[in-house]
């Protein structure tokens, strides 16, 4: 069930919201309504895996109680945490990486002239990575004493299943939202106005921009690179660069907006990442909930920057290698993670100082080129395709012998997307301006432009086939 499908927009969301307003006078009733709605929302798409999540929720609650009851100075506490984390990672590894590991083991055995192995076909549940990471934060928070175990099964289940952020984040740390889950706030008219405006902005980003850009990117990446030229390769990467931003930030807008309509405040997930003037700054602005999770639950436990320069650089690199692996079970994601980790290390060594000497626009351009090279690897279907496209992007004299026709509409949308990012760069100098929460600064009734674009997005969504959010596959 996608946020901009008619089933969600015209049936599920209005029904849940009306029930929440009419029968949610008590905190317990509000929490129960949201929990039931969230379970129905997820079970609609994952009618089998939802039971795995139920069992995992029960295991988390039991392990958290054991952690809390164990002596703070004893080893038993750490063992319970290790068990809880292992159970959650086991779910992730089984569903997401079993096929990838089996495929590579099969290739290795055949290279050694040994019999191959069966490669299982395991369907990847929607949002499994986001669910697992959030559940791990709960166990670690209890272990660290940041929070107490959830007071009830219902409270923790609502944290796991809360439907606005369930499928693709933002990744919410338990200690950041536990208080809101416990109080389950009332929804006021101001929450609806701000929340629905934010939701409309997300739908506009997704349907009017990201989906058109996706068609352009698919057009190029589906071709054999041997028949493409310099311009084709660059158009494909440009399309995808803007697609992934407007697709994922659009989902985040929808999630944050929906949560706000019910009175919840979720943390921001994007802050104009394409205005960054270094890779370090880019990752402080892009998918901030994942970056924050990696920093708090992986970088710091590895030692952070407390173990000397070399160890700090290694910790940075290994964290972003892990980020690449988290994104998907393919060598392209592994290389993409290692690539970003490398540039974070280079930032520390010399690149930040070098970029600081450049004009802001030039530093931004260099950072964007680095990001776009990374996106080429990320989007490619194989390392071979990534290498071929990167080679074409460095040879302006090559003209494609079998270049696909790119509709003018895709090019116009790409230019509009680029203009939006340029305006973001300009807007930084305007005090108090924040693009990602622009919709929240206007009353719904007076924001006619946003409303008209939202109606246009709905019309387009009904006319064209739906394109799943990119991050659903992660």
C-alpha positions as CSV (number, residue, x, y, z in Angstrom):
1,X,0.0,0.0,0.0
2,X,1.8,3.1,-1.2
3,X,1.1,6.5,0.3
4,X,-0.1,8.0,-3.0
5,X,-2.3,5.1,-4.1
6,X,-6.0,5.7,-4.2
7,X,-6.6,2.9,-1.6
8,X,-4.4,4.8,0.9
9,X,-5.4,8.3,0.0
10,X,-9.2,7.9,-0.3
11,X,-9.9,5.0,2.0
12,X,-7.3,3.9,4.5
13,X,-5.8,7.2,5.6
14,X,-9.2,9.1,5.9
15,X,-10.8,6.2,7.8
16,X,-7.9,5.9,10.2
17,X,-7.8,9.6,10.8
18,X,-11.5,9.9,11.4
19,X,-11.5,6.9,13.8
20,X,-8.5,8.5,15.6
21,X,-10.4,11.8,16.1
22,X,-13.8,10.3,17.0
23,X,-12.7,7.5,19.3
24,X,-9.4,8.6,20.5
25,X,-10.4,10.6,23.5
26,X,-8.2,8.4,25.8
27,X,-4.5,7.9,25.3
28,X,-4.9,4.1,25.4
29,X,-7.6,4.2,22.7
30,X,-5.4,6.4,20.5
31,X,-2.5,4.1,20.8
32,X,-4.6,1.0,20.1
33,X,-6.2,2.6,17.0
34,X,-2.7,3.5,15.6
35,X,-1.3,0.1,16.4
36,X,-4.2,-1.8,14.7
37,X,-4.0,0.5,11.7
38,X,-0.3,0.1,11.4
39,X,-0.4,-3.7,11.5
40,X,-3.2,-3.7,8.9
41,X,-1.1,-1.3,6.7
42,X,2.0,-3.6,6.9
43,X,0.1,-6.9,6.6
44,X,-1.6,-5.6,3.4
45,X,1.8,-5.8,1.7
46,X,3.5,-8.4,3.8
47,X,0.9,-10.9,5.0
48,X,3.5,-13.6,5.9
49,X,6.5,-11.6,7.1
50,X,4.3,-9.6,9.5
51,X,4.2,-12.8,11.7
52,X,8.0,-12.9,11.7
53,X,8.0,-9.3,13.0
54,X,5.4,-10.3,15.7
55,X,7.8,-13.0,16.9
56,X,10.7,-10.7,16.8
57,X,8.9,-8.1,18.8
58,X,8.2,-10.7,21.5
59,X,11.8,-11.7,21.5
60,X,13.0,-8.1,21.9
61,X,10.7,-7.5,24.9
62,X,11.9,-10.6,26.6
63,X,15.6,-9.8,26.0
64,X,15.2,-6.2,27.1
65,X,13.7,-7.4,30.4
66,X,16.6,-9.7,30.9
67,X,19.1,-7.0,30.1
68,X,17.4,-4.6,32.5
69,X,17.3,-7.2,35.3
70,X,21.0,-8.2,34.9
71,X,23.8,-6.5,36.9
72,X,25.2,-3.4,35.2
73,X,28.7,-4.7,35.9
74,X,28.1,-8.3,34.9
75,X,28.9,-10.1,31.6
76,X,25.3,-11.6,31.5
77,X,24.0,-8.2,30.5
78,X,26.2,-8.0,27.4
79,X,25.4,-11.6,26.5
80,X,21.7,-10.8,26.5
81,X,22.3,-7.8,24.3
82,X,24.4,-9.9,21.9
83,X,21.6,-12.4,21.7
84,X,19.0,-9.8,20.9
85,X,21.2,-8.1,18.3
86,X,22.1,-11.5,16.7
87,X,18.4,-12.5,16.4
88,X,17.6,-9.2,14.7
89,X,20.6,-9.4,12.3
90,X,19.7,-13.0,11.7
91,X,16.4,-11.9,10.2
92,X,18.2,-9.3,8.1
93,X,20.9,-11.7,6.9
94,X,18.4,-14.5,6.0
95,X,16.0,-12.4,4.0
96,X,18.4,-10.0,2.4
97,X,21.8,-11.7,2.0
98,X,21.2,-15.4,1.8
99,X,20.8,-15.4,-1.9
100,X,23.8,-13.1,-2.4
101,X,26.1,-15.2,-0.2
102,X,24.9,-18.4,-1.9
103,X,25.4,-16.9,-5.4
104,X,29.0,-15.9,-4.6
105,X,29.8,-19.2,-2.9
106,X,28.4,-21.0,-5.9
107,X,30.6,-18.9,-8.2
108,X,33.7,-19.7,-6.1
109,X,33.0,-23.4,-6.0
110,X,32.5,-23.6,-9.8
111,X,35.7,-21.6,-10.3
112,X,37.5,-24.3,-8.3
113,X,35.8,-26.9,-10.5
114,X,33.8,-28.1,-7.6
115,X,30.0,-28.8,-7.6
116,X,27.9,-25.7,-7.2
117,X,25.2,-25.2,-4.6
118,X,21.5,-24.5,-4.8
119,X,20.8,-20.7,-4.8
120,X,17.6,-20.1,-2.8
121,X,15.1,-17.6,-3.9
122,X,14.0,-15.6,-0.9
123,X,11.6,-12.7,-1.3
124,X,12.8,-9.5,0.4
125,X,10.2,-8.1,2.8
126,X,9.5,-4.4,2.4
127,X,11.3,-2.2,4.9
128,X,13.1,-5.1,6.6
129,X,16.4,-3.1,7.0
130,X,14.6,-0.1,8.6
131,X,12.6,-2.4,11.0
132,X,15.7,-4.3,12.1
133,X,17.8,-1.2,12.7
134,X,15.1,0.4,14.8
135,X,14.6,-2.7,16.9
136,X,18.4,-2.9,17.6
137,X,18.3,0.7,18.9
138,X,15.7,-0.3,21.5
139,X,17.9,-3.1,22.8
140,X,21.1,-1.0,22.8
141,X,19.2,1.9,24.5
142,X,18.1,-0.4,27.3
143,X,21.6,-1.9,27.7
144,X,23.1,1.6,27.9
145,X,20.5,2.7,30.4
146,X,19.3,5.5,28.1
147,X,15.7,4.1,28.4
148,X,13.8,1.6,30.5
149,X,12.2,-1.4,28.8
150,X,8.9,-0.6,27.2
151,X,6.0,-0.5,29.7
152,X,3.8,-2.7,27.6
153,X,3.7,-4.9,24.5
154,X,1.4,-2.4,22.9
155,X,3.8,0.5,23.4
156,X,6.8,-1.3,21.8
157,X,4.7,-2.8,19.0
158,X,3.5,0.7,18.1
159,X,7.1,1.9,18.0
160,X,8.0,-0.9,15.6
161,X,4.9,-0.8,13.4
162,X,4.0,2.9,13.4
163,X,2.9,3.1,9.8
164,X,4.1,6.6,8.6
165,X,7.8,5.6,9.1
166,X,7.5,1.8,8.8
167,X,8.5,1.1,5.2
168,X,11.4,3.5,4.5
169,X,12.1,5.5,7.6
170,X,13.2,8.0,8.8
171,X,15.0,5.6,11.2
172,X,13.7,6.6,14.6
173,X,15.8,5.8,17.7
174,X,13.6,4.4,20.5
175,X,14.8,7.0,23.0
176,X,13.8,9.8,20.6
177,X,10.2,8.9,20.3
178,X,9.4,6.8,23.4
179,X,7.9,9.8,25.2
180,X,5.6,10.5,22.3
181,X,4.6,6.9,22.1
182,X,3.7,6.8,25.8
183,X,1.6,10.0,25.7
184,X,0.2,9.4,22.2
185,X,-0.6,13.1,21.6
186,X,-3.9,14.6,20.5
187,X,-4.2,15.7,16.9
188,X,-5.0,19.4,16.6
189,X,-6.1,21.3,13.6
190,X,-2.7,23.0,13.4
191,X,-1.1,19.5,13.2
192,X,-3.4,18.6,10.3
193,X,-2.6,21.8,8.4
194,X,1.1,21.5,8.7
195,X,1.2,17.7,8.4
196,X,-1.0,17.5,5.3
197,X,0.9,20.3,3.6
198,X,4.1,18.4,4.2
199,X,2.5,15.3,2.9
200,X,1.4,17.1,-0.3
201,X,4.9,18.3,-0.8
202,X,6.1,14.7,-0.6
203,X,3.6,13.5,-3.1
204,X,4.5,16.2,-5.5
205,X,8.2,15.4,-5.3
206,X,7.6,11.7,-5.8
207,X,5.0,11.7,-8.6
208,X,5.8,14.9,-10.6
209,X,9.6,14.7,-10.3
210,X,11.0,11.4,-9.1
211,X,8.8,9.1,-11.2
212,X,9.6,11.0,-14.5
213,X,13.3,11.0,-13.6
214,X,13.1,7.3,-12.9
215,X,11.8,6.7,-16.4
216,X,14.7,8.6,-17.8
217,X,17.3,6.7,-15.7
218,X,15.7,3.4,-16.5
219,X,15.9,4.2,-20.2
220,X,19.7,4.6,-20.0
221,X,20.6,1.9,-17.5
222,X,18.6,-0.7,-19.3
223,X,20.8,-0.3,-22.4
224,X,24.0,-2.1,-23.3
225,X,26.7,0.5,-22.5
226,X,28.5,-0.6,-25.7
227,X,26.0,1.3,-27.8
228,X,25.9,4.4,-25.6
229,X,27.9,7.6,-25.8
230,X,29.2,10.3,-23.5
231,X,25.9,12.3,-23.4
232,X,23.8,9.2,-22.8
233,X,25.9,8.1,-19.8
234,X,25.7,11.6,-18.2
235,X,22.0,11.9,-18.8
236,X,21.4,8.6,-17.1
237,X,23.4,9.6,-14.1
238,X,21.8,13.1,-13.9
239,X,18.3,11.5,-14.0
240,X,19.2,9.1,-11.2
241,X,20.9,11.7,-9.1
242,X,17.8,13.8,-8.9
243,X,15.5,10.8,-8.9
244,X,16.9,9.3,-5.7
245,X,16.8,12.6,-3.9
246,X,13.3,13.6,-4.8
247,X,12.0,10.0,-4.3
248,X,13.5,9.4,-0.9
249,X,13.1,12.9,0.5
250,X,9.6,12.8,-0.9
251,X,8.9,9.7,1.1
252,X,10.4,11.3,4.2
253,X,8.1,14.3,3.7
254,X,5.1,12.1,3.5
255,X,6.1,10.1,6.6
256,X,6.9,13.2,8.6
257,X,3.6,14.9,7.4
258,X,1.5,11.8,8.2
259,X,3.0,11.5,11.6
260,X,2.4,15.2,12.3
261,X,-1.3,14.9,11.3
262,X,-1.6,12.5,14.2
263,X,0.3,14.8,16.5
264,X,3.7,13.1,16.3
265,X,7.0,14.9,15.6
266,X,9.5,12.9,13.6
267,X,13.1,14.1,13.1
268,X,14.1,15.5,9.7
269,X,15.8,13.1,7.3
270,X,17.1,15.5,4.7
271,X,18.6,19.0,4.8
272,X,19.3,20.1,1.2
273,X,22.1,17.6,0.6
274,X,23.0,18.8,-2.9
275,X,24.2,22.1,-1.6
276,X,27.0,20.3,0.2
277,X,30.6,21.5,-0.4
278,X,32.3,18.2,0.7
279,X,31.4,14.5,1.1
280,X,31.5,15.0,4.9
281,X,28.9,17.7,4.6
282,X,26.8,15.7,2.1
283,X,26.5,12.9,4.6
284,X,25.5,15.3,7.4
285,X,22.6,16.4,5.1
286,X,21.6,13.1,3.3
287,X,19.5,10.4,5.0
288,X,20.4,12.0,8.4
289,X,18.6,9.3,10.4
290,X,20.8,6.5,8.9
291,X,24.0,8.6,9.3
292,X,23.0,9.4,12.9
293,X,22.3,5.7,13.6
294,X,25.7,4.6,12.2
295,X,27.5,7.3,14.2
296,X,25.8,6.3,17.5
297,X,25.5,2.6,17.2
298,X,28.6,1.7,15.1
299,X,31.1,4.5,14.9
300,X,31.2,5.2,18.6
301,X,31.3,1.6,19.7
302,X,34.3,1.0,17.3
303,X,36.1,3.8,19.2
304,X,35.1,6.8,17.2
305,X,37.9,9.3,17.1
306,X,39.3,8.4,20.5
307,X,41.9,5.8,19.3
308,X,44.2,8.0,17.2
309,X,44.2,9.3,13.6
310,X,44.7,6.0,11.8
311,X,42.0,4.2,13.8
312,X,39.6,7.1,13.3
313,X,40.0,6.9,9.5
314,X,39.6,3.2,9.6
315,X,36.4,3.5,11.7
316,X,35.0,6.1,9.2
317,X,35.7,3.8,6.3
318,X,34.4,0.6,7.9
319,X,31.2,2.4,8.9
320,X,30.4,3.5,5.4
321,X,31.4,0.1,4.0
322,X,28.7,-1.2,6.4
323,X,26.3,1.5,5.1
324,X,26.9,0.2,1.5
325,X,26.2,-3.4,2.6
326,X,23.0,-2.3,4.4
327,X,21.7,-0.7,1.2
328,X,21.7,-3.9,-0.7
329,X,23.0,-7.4,-1.4
330,X,25.2,-6.7,-4.4
331,X,28.8,-5.8,-5.1
332,X,27.8,-2.5,-6.5
333,X,26.5,-1.4,-3.0
334,X,29.7,-2.8,-1.3
335,X,31.9,-0.7,-3.7
336,X,29.6,2.3,-3.3
337,X,30.0,2.2,0.5
338,X,33.8,1.7,0.3
339,X,33.9,4.6,-2.2
340,X,32.1,7.0,0.2
341,X,34.2,5.8,3.1
342,X,37.3,6.6,1.1
343,X,36.3,10.2,0.4
344,X,35.4,10.7,4.1
345,X,38.9,9.6,4.9
346,X,40.3,11.9,2.2
347,X,38.3,14.8,3.6
348,X,40.1,14.3,6.9
349,X,43.5,14.0,5.3
350,X,43.5,16.9,2.9
351,X,40.3,17.3,0.8
352,X,38.4,19.6,3.2
353,X,41.3,22.1,3.4
354,X,41.6,22.0,-0.4
355,X,37.9,22.6,-1.0
356,X,37.8,25.4,1.5
357,X,40.2,27.4,-0.7
358,X,37.7,27.2,-3.6
359,X,34.7,29.5,-4.2
360,X,31.6,27.9,-2.7
361,X,30.1,27.1,-6.1
362,X,33.2,25.4,-7.2
363,X,33.4,23.3,-4.0
364,X,29.8,22.4,-4.4
365,X,30.5,21.3,-8.0
366,X,33.4,19.1,-7.0
367,X,31.3,17.5,-4.2
368,X,28.5,16.9,-6.6
369,X,30.8,15.2,-9.2
370,X,32.1,12.9,-6.4
371,X,28.5,12.1,-5.4
372,X,27.4,11.5,-9.0
373,X,30.2,9.1,-9.6
374,X,29.1,7.2,-6.5
375,X,25.5,7.2,-7.7
376,X,26.6,5.7,-11.0
377,X,27.9,2.6,-9.1
378,X,24.9,2.6,-6.8
379,X,22.4,2.5,-9.7
380,X,24.3,0.2,-12.0
381,X,23.1,-3.4,-12.4
382,X,26.7,-4.7,-12.1
383,X,30.2,-3.5,-11.6
384,X,30.9,-4.1,-15.3
385,X,28.1,-1.7,-16.2
386,X,29.2,0.8,-13.7
387,X,32.8,0.7,-15.1
388,X,31.6,1.1,-18.7
389,X,29.4,4.1,-17.9
390,X,32.1,5.8,-15.9
391,X,34.5,5.3,-18.8
392,X,32.0,6.9,-21.1
393,X,31.5,9.8,-18.8
394,X,35.2,10.5,-19.0
395,X,35.3,10.5,-22.9
396,X,33.4,13.4,-24.4
397,X,34.3,12.5,-27.9
398,X,32.3,9.2,-27.9
399,X,29.0,9.3,-29.7
400,X,26.6,6.5,-29.1
401,X,25.9,4.1,-32.0
402,X,22.6,3.0,-30.4
403,X,21.6,5.9,-28.3
404,X,18.0,5.7,-27.0
405,X,15.6,8.6,-27.7
406,X,15.2,10.7,-24.5
407,X,11.8,12.4,-24.4
408,X,12.0,16.2,-23.9
409,X,9.7,15.8,-20.9
410,X,12.4,13.9,-19.0
411,X,15.0,16.6,-19.8
412,X,12.6,19.4,-18.7
413,X,12.0,17.6,-15.4
414,X,15.7,17.2,-14.9
415,X,16.3,20.9,-15.5
416,X,13.6,21.8,-13.1
417,X,15.1,19.5,-10.5
418,X,18.5,21.1,-11.0
419,X,16.9,24.6,-10.7
420,X,15.3,23.6,-7.4
421,X,18.7,22.5,-6.0
422,X,20.3,25.8,-7.2
423,X,17.5,27.7,-5.5
424,X,18.3,25.7,-2.3
425,X,21.9,26.9,-2.6
426,X,20.7,30.5,-2.9
427,X,18.2,30.1,-0.1
428,X,20.9,29.3,2.4
429,X,21.8,33.0,2.6
430,X,18.2,33.8,3.6
431,X,17.9,33.6,7.3
432,X,15.2,31.3,8.6
433,X,14.5,29.6,5.3
434,X,14.4,25.8,5.3
435,X,13.4,24.1,2.1
436,X,12.6,20.7,3.6
437,X,9.9,22.2,5.8
438,X,8.7,24.8,3.4
439,X,5.2,23.4,3.3
440,X,4.8,23.8,7.0
441,X,5.2,27.6,6.8
442,X,2.0,28.2,4.9
443,X,-1.6,27.5,5.9
444,X,-3.3,24.8,3.9
445,X,-6.2,27.0,2.8
446,X,-4.0,29.7,1.4
447,X,-1.3,27.5,-0.2
448,X,-3.0,27.3,-3.6
449,X,0.1,26.5,-5.6
450,X,0.9,23.5,-3.4
451,X,-2.7,22.3,-3.6
452,X,-2.8,22.6,-7.4
453,X,0.4,20.7,-7.8
454,X,-0.9,18.1,-5.4
455,X,-4.0,17.6,-7.6
456,X,-1.8,17.4,-10.7
457,X,0.3,14.8,-9.0
458,X,-2.8,12.7,-8.1
459,X,-4.0,12.9,-11.6
460,X,-0.7,11.8,-13.0
461,X,-0.5,9.0,-10.4
462,X,-3.9,7.7,-11.5
463,X,-3.0,7.9,-15.2
464,X,0.5,6.4,-15.1
465,X,1.7,3.1,-13.6
466,X,2.9,3.4,-10.0
467,X,6.6,3.3,-9.4
468,X,7.6,1.9,-5.9
469,X,9.8,4.0,-3.7
470,X,13.5,3.3,-4.3
471,X,14.2,2.6,-0.6
472,X,11.5,-0.1,-0.4
473,X,14.1,-2.5,-1.8
474,X,16.4,-1.8,1.2
